[in-house]
Amino acid sequence: MRGWEKSFDLAAELKKIAQLKLQVMDCEDPLYPSLLREIHDPPMVLYYRGNLDAVRGACLGIVGTREATGYGIELAKKLGYQLAYAGVGVVSGLARGIDTAAHQGALAAKGRTAGVLGCSMDQMYPPENRSLAEKMEEAGGCVMSEFCLGTAPDRQTFPMRNRIVSGLTKGILVIEAARASGAMITAKQALEQGRQVFAVPGRVDQAQSGGCHQLLKDGARLVESVEDVLAEFEFLIPRGEMPVPVTPEGNLGPEEKKVLEGLGREEVHMDLLTRKCGLPSPVVSATLLKLELKHRVRQMPGKYFTRID
């Protein structure tokens, strides 16, 4: 068990666990995440708060730099939203930057999301994400750590945390990462665990793109839209077979109605639709996915869309 080698007061630990309303399980517990148990060095113990259903079923890890660009933040929120909306659990490390954006996107979609800390549950790093962690727990997600209480974050704890992020998931999506970064360590660990690695390309003149471009050169799956991820795990969302009834017009949100009106009866390219609707591109993209899942629109080749009436 990580960090228990030092002088350890079990009675004090149990008292703190009760005060913090934490749950604790070892790797023999029937509730222990099955995918995580399969890695070669699973955590002996997990402290957690929230609902472990957040890491059951299909999950994808989203990781990236703390020093994200506006583009990276927007994309992480968008993909976190779209994946969660499609039923994929979003797992990340509750760090600044890409991690935070991915969790926020999943929360906005009212989907599953789980955070793995690089410190103990009583420390919370970064401290400003305490409220985000609480929102995740309240929304049916969970926050977890393998570290005994009182463990502060350091250079060793984050790589240890990263193997849990990848271990809980079917794959890792890297959005903005320098060549030497924690996200690249996570990608390496994912490959060692037999997980799929996805990467988003970026500007060639930005350091935040270097790691992603290296991963793509090494064979990572290129991601330009959420469909590139869902296509890899097609069992997650059986396209064209989902028993979703056509949603009455009155039950659509204002953005969904606006996008449907913009489509009309002819096939429309997403770029033109974005201009017609006057909405930000990420909003249009997310709304189209919602409408597709509700069987109100169909995506055609070349990012063209058409209504289903």
N, C-alpha and C positions, 0 to 999 in steps of 0.2 A: 504494500500500500504506500503510495507516494507521500513522503513527508512524515511518516510515522516512525522513522528510525530514531528521531530525536526523543527526548524525554516527553512522554505522552501520558496525560492524565485522562483516563477513560471516563471517569465520573464527571469531570468538568466538561469533556466533549459532549457527553450525552445531555448534560444540562443545557449547553448552548444550542444543541440540535433542537431540543424542545422549545427553547425560547424563540428560536428563529423559525419555528414551524417547518422544519425540514424533514424530508424522508431520506432514508439511507438504505441502500441494498448492496449486497455483494454479487459477484459474478455467477454465483450458483442460484441466485434468486430467480424464480420463474418469470418475474416481471422484467428481468434484465434484458435490454434490447438484443435480440437474437443476432442481428448483423454485427453489432459491436463485439459480441462474444466470439465471433469467428476470427477476428484479427489475431496476429501472433502475440500481441502484448496487451490484452484488454485490461482496463482498469479493474483492480481488485474490488474497489468500492466506488460507488457513485452516490454523491449527495445531490438531492434535487428538490425542487419545489415546482408544483404545477402538475400538469397531466401528461403522463408518458405516452399517451396516444399520439402526441405530436411527433414522435419518432417511430411510430409503427406504420407499416405500409410503405409506399414509395416515398423516398426523401432524396433531396439533392442539396449538397452543400454549396453555398455561394460565398466566395472569399475574395479578398483583394486588398489594396493598399489603404492605409489610414489617411494618406495624403491624396485623396481622390480628387479628380477634376469635377467640374459641374456635370460634364457629360457622363462620367463614370457613376456619379451619384444618381442621376436621372435614370440611367440604364439599369442600375442595380435595383432601384425601386420598381421600375417597370417590369423587369423579369421576375423579381420576387413576387409582385402582384399577380402576374400572369400564371406563373407556376403554381402558386397557392390557389388561385382561382380554378385551375385545372385539376386540383386535388393532390398536388405534390407538396409534401412537407418541405419547408425551407429551413435548413440548419446552417448556423453561422456562429461566429465567436463573440458577438456583442461588442466588438471593438469599434473605434471611430471609423468613419469613412464608409467603405463598401459594405461592411458587416451591418452597420446600423441601418443603412438604406435598404438592404435586402430584408431585414426584419420588419422595417416600417412598411415596405411594399406588401409583404405577406399579411401583416395586420390589417392593412387597408382593404385587402380582399377577403377578410374574415376567414383566412385559411390557417393551416397548421404552421407553426414556427417554433424552433427550439434554439436556445443559446447555450454554448459551452464556454465556461469561464477559464481564463488562464490564471486564476487565483482561487482562493476558497470562497464559499458562498457568503461569508460574513465580510468580505473585503470589497467586492464589486469594483471592477476596473474596466473602463473608466468610470469614475463616480457619477458623472452626468448621465450615464445610461441606466441608473437605478430605476428611474421612472419608466423607461422603456421595458426593462425586465419585468416590472410589476404589471404593465399593460399586457405583456405576452402571457404571463401567468393567468391574469384575469380573463383573457380571451381563449383559454383552453390550451395554451402552449406550455412550455416548461423551460426552466433554466437549470443547468447542472454543472457539477465540478467533481473531479476525482480527488481534490486536495483537502486534507484535514483542515479544520477551522484554524484561522490565524495565519494561513499561508499567503504571503504577499506575492504579487506578480513579479517575475524576473525573467532573465534571458532563457532559463531552462523551462519554466512553466509553460510558456507559449507554444514551443514545438511539441511538448507533451500534450497540450490541449488540442493541437491541430490534428493529431492522429485520431482523436475521438470524433472530431467533426467529420473527417473522411470515413471513419469506421462506422458511423451511424447511417451512412448514405449509400446510394447506388452510384453516385458520381459526384465530381467536384467541378463547379463552374468558376473560372477565374476571370474577374473583371478588373482590369488595371492592376498590374503588379510589376515592380522592378525586378531585374534579374536576380538580385540577392534580396529575398524578402520572405516573410513568413508564409505568404500565399504560395510561393514556389515550393517551400518545404511541405506544405499541405498537399500540393499536387504530386510531389514525389512520394509522399506517404500513401496517397490514394492509389498510385500505380502499383506500389508494393503490396497493397491490400487487394489488388485485382479490381479496382474501381475504374470507371471511365472518367477521363479528364476532358473538359470542355474549356475553350478560351475565346474571349471576345477580342478582336483586333482593335488597335487604336492608332493614334498618330505616330508616324515613324520618328518624329523629332521630340517625343516626350519620354522621359525616363519611366513613367508609369506604364508604358506600352511594352517595354523591353522584355519583361517576363512572359507576357502573353504571346508575343511574337516568337519567342524561343520555344514555348510549348507547342505552338502551331507547327513550327519547323520540325519538332520532334514527334509529331503525329497526333496531337490533341485535336478533338473535333471542333471545327470552326462554328461559331455561333453568331449569326446575324439577326436572328429572331427567336422567339420562344419555340417556334415550330422545329427548329434545328435540334432542340433538346427533347421535345416530345416525340419527335420522329425516332430518336434513338431508343426511347422507352415507350414504344407505341402501346404496350399493354397498360400503361397508366391511364390512357384516355382513348378508348376505342372509337376512333373517328367515324362518324356516320352511323354508329350503332347505339349511341347513348339514348336511353329511354327518357328523353326530356321532351315534354309537351311544348308545342308552340305557345309562346307567352303572349297573352292578350296585349294589345297596344296600350291599354290603360295601366298595365303592370310594369311598363318599361320606365326607366329613369329618363330625365331630360336629355342627358348626353346620348343615350341609346336611341331616343326618338330623333334627335338631330342627325345622328349618323345614318339612320334608316332613311330619313328624308333626303339626305345627300346622295344616297345610293340610287334612288329612283328605281327604274326597271331595267337599266342597262348595266353591264359590267363597268366598274369604275376602278381606276388605279388608286392605290392608297394615297399617293402624293396629291393627286387631284382631289380626292375626298377630303383630305386634311385641309386643303385650301378652301373648299366649298363650305366646310363646317365651321371654319374659323376657330378650331380647337387645337391645342398643342398636339404634336405628333404622338407622344406617349399616351395621351388620353384617348386619341382615336384608335391607336393600336390595341390598347386594353379593352376599349369598348367593343371593337370588332370581335375580339376573342370572346367577350361575354355574349354577344349576339350569336356568334357561331355555336357556342355551347348551348344556347337556347333554341338553336335551329331556326334562327331568323335570317342569317346570312350564310353564304358559302364562299370559301376562298378558292379562287381559280389560279392557274399557273401565272407566274410573273407578278404576284402581289396585286392581282385584280380581285374584286369582290362583287358579289351580286346578291340581291335579296332573295329570300325564300318566302313565298306567300301562299 
